[in-house]
Amino acid sequence: MSGSCYVASATPATTTGGGRNGAWSDSEQLGNSLRQEEDWQTTITGSDALTVISKEGCCMSRVVTQLLYSLGANPRVVELAANDERFVDTPHELPFILVGGHALGGVDKLFAAHIAGNLILQLKAAGALWL
């Protein structure tokens, strides 16, 4: 099983300036937050059709990758360092699965898609499966 895997370092993001009188308005914060999340997903996934993001040493990540390998997919596995504070307040559960650069969700969403028969179709559409 040869999926690409790397550990992301803990580099907290900092924001300076912006907005009126140096403060961000709610809409500016929301817009920036959404752009940062899109940029982050693009940076993490790159051109990979299938990406699994998890904490370092996560047992559920192994379950997810084994399921994907058994279907014939070869996911890129991104393991975040255990002390990475960027995901303390994230709305996403880890492991988090991205298919074709779009968020599929956590383990529950992956299994739900697999049981419903949609997962293979999504993987084929993203180019993660060839057959």
N, C-alpha and C positions, 0 to 999 in steps of 0.2 A: 504494500500500500504506500504509494508515493505521492502524498499530497504536500503542497508547499506549506510551510509553517514558519512563523516567526513570532517573536515576543515583542510587543510594542512597549516602548519605554514610557515611564511615567513623566510626562512633561505637561504640567498644568498650563492651560491656555490663559492668557491674560489679555484684558481689553483696556485700552486707555482712550480718554477723550470721548468725543461724539455727542450728538444731541444738543439741546439748548442748554447753555451754561454748563457744559461738560457732563450733563446727565442724559441718559437715554429715555425716550418716551416709551410707553408700553408697546406701541405698534412698531417702533424702531427695534426694541429688544426682541419682539416676536419675529420680525423680519430677519434680523441678524441671526437669531437662534436657528431659524429654519434654513437660512443659507449656510450656516456653519455645519448643520447636520447633513445637508446635501453634499457640501464639500467634503465632509468627513467620510461619508459613505463612498463618494467617488474616489477619494484618496485610498481608502482601505480596499475597495474592490478592484480598482484599476480596470483592467480589461477582462478580469476573470468572470466567468459565467456563474460561478457558485462559490460563495464565501461563508465560512462559519466563524463567528467571532465569539470567543469565550475567555473566561478567566484561566490563568495558568493552572494546569493540573485538574481541571474540572472533569468529573466523571461523566456528566451528561454530554459533554462535548464528544467524548469517545463513543457514546451511544448514537449520537447524531451522525458522526462521521462513518461509523460502521453501517448504519442504514443507507447512507448515501453511496458508500462503496459497494454495498450489496446490490444496489440498483444500477451500478456501472458508472456512476459519476465520480469525479476526482476533485473534491472541493479544496479550495485554498483555506487553510486553517490559520486564523490570527488569534494568538493567545496573548491576552493583556497581562501585564505584570500584576502580581497580587496587590501591590501598593499603589496601583494606578487610580487616582482620585477622580478622573474624568467621568467615571461611570457610577459614582455614588448616587447621584440624583437623576440618573437617566430613566426615561420611561420604558426603555427596552430591557427585557429580561435576557440574561446570558445563560446558555449560548444563544446567539442571535444569528439567524440565517438570512442571507441576501441571495436572491436568485435573479440573475441578469441585472444586477445593480439595484434591484427593487427589494424592499423589505418584505420577507415572507413572515417573519416573526420568530417566536421562541420554539421550544420543543413541542409544546401543545399544538401550535399551528402547523408545524412540520408533520406531526403524526396525523392530524386531522386531514391535511391535504393528501397524505399517503393513503389513508383509509378510504377517503372519498374517491380516490383514483385520479386526482388532479395533479399530484406531485410530478409524475412522469411527464405529463403534458407540459407543465411549467418548465421542467428541466430541459426538455427538447426545444421548447420555444426560446429558451435562453442560450441554447448551444452547449449545455452541460452534458447532454446525452446525444449520441450520434445515431443510434438505431431506433 
